[in-house]
Amino acid sequence: MAWDLTGDVEKFAETAGDFLRSRPVQHTTLLTLVDTLRRRGPHAYGSQDPLFGIWRTPSEVVAGVLLQTPPYPMMFSEVPREAATAAVELLADRPLTGVNMLAGAAAAFVDEWRRRTGATATVRMRTRLYRLDTLTPPPVRPPGQARQGEPDDREVATRWLHELYAYIGETAHDLATVVDERIADGLVTLWEVDGEPVSMVIRSRPEAGMIRILNVYTPPDERGKGYAGAATTVATRAALAGGAHDVVLNTDLANPTSNALYQRLGYRPMEDRTVVDFA
């Protein structure tokens, strides 16, 4: 049993593709990362080269993966404990900004990483993955209406994405290109009142029958009016109409408002993750 590391996204996709598609809900972020890197190139998320890893059993069956697009933390799928320990030894001499792991596995990896490298570790975020059960629209429809984002919406959508990333403390990279791509693919939903956008939802391309609600944003002065729930409902319906078997989304567990909203809309918890920064 060993890790096989590569910087080649095509090799990784060919070898790990079946494993990732076998659990598209749990592997939602990994699937969309691979899709983006294959379409937009290895520097879609930053100037540094990505790193991919595959863990095989003695019978050569893929049983886990890792993926990092620096400067973002390294993301692990569910992996056996021995795979996590082996990853620490293998990666100890590499610059690692942090990890994104299942909540139950993170502590052991982080403790071993600190012992092996002397790094300090800080929990940045705890997240929860939700999967749509039965869509339940809000009982009261707010003023306004939904529409699909258009090229003329590029400026406001890009500005809102920057504001969202700043709010959650995430690094932003080439967001204008991201917006252009999502608008061209018909994946941006805007809620507008009197012709002015007041909320935005962006969803992913379909992967293995799964579509993820990627970004939900309402400017501060428009919050509390039901726009985000209405826009998310429309975006979810669009995902289902587009053939999605599973519609999923991730939340920050420190935000009780969004977690409560998505559960009211019919999304149910699937798994928790912990994001840890190293220094």
C-alpha positions, 0 to 999 in steps of 0.5 A: 500500500502506497501513495502515488503522487503526480502533477498530471491531472489527466493521469489522475483523472484516468486512474482515480476517475472511477473512484471519484464517480463512485461517490459523487456526493461525498467527492463533489469538490474533488470532482469539480476541481478536477473538471476545472483543472482539465478545462482551464489548465493547471493554474486555474486556481493559482500560479503554482502547480497542483499536486495529486495523490492516489492511495492503492490497496495491496490488490491495486484498488484505489482507496483514497485520493488527495489533491492540492491547488496551492495556495489552498489547503490539501484536500483528502477524500476519506482514506484509511488511517494508515494512508493518512500516516503515510501521507505525513511522512511522504509530504513532510518535506513539501510546503503544505499550507493546510489540510481539508479532511473529514472531521473525524480524521483531521485531528490525527493527521494534524497531530502527526504533522505537527510532531513531524514538522514542528508546524503550528496548526489553526482550525480555520473552518468547519464545514458541512456537506448537505444533499437535497432530499425534497425541495421545500420552497419558502412559504412566503415568496419575496418581492421580485423575480429570478432570472438567468445571469447574462454577460451584462451582469459580469461586473456585479457578479464579479464584485459580489464574488470578491465580497463573498470570498473576503467575507469567508476569508478565502483567497480569490483567483481570477474571479472574472474568468470564473464569472464569464464561464458560469454565465456562458454555461447558464449557471448563474441565477440572479434574484432582482427587484425592480430590475436590480439584482439583489441576490446571486446563486452560482452552481457547478457543471454536472459531474457524475449526476451531481451538481453543487450550489457553489456560491450564494451571496446577498449584499449586506443591505439586502439580507433578511428579506428572503432573497437568498432562499428564493434564488437558491430554490430557483437554482436548485430547480434548474439543477434538477431540470438539468438532469442532476440526480444529486444537488449538494452544497457546503456551508460554514458551520459557524454561520447558523443562518445559512445552515438553517436556511438550507435545511428549511429548503430540504437539504440534509446533512451528509458529512462534516469537514475540518479545514486546518491552516499550517504555519 
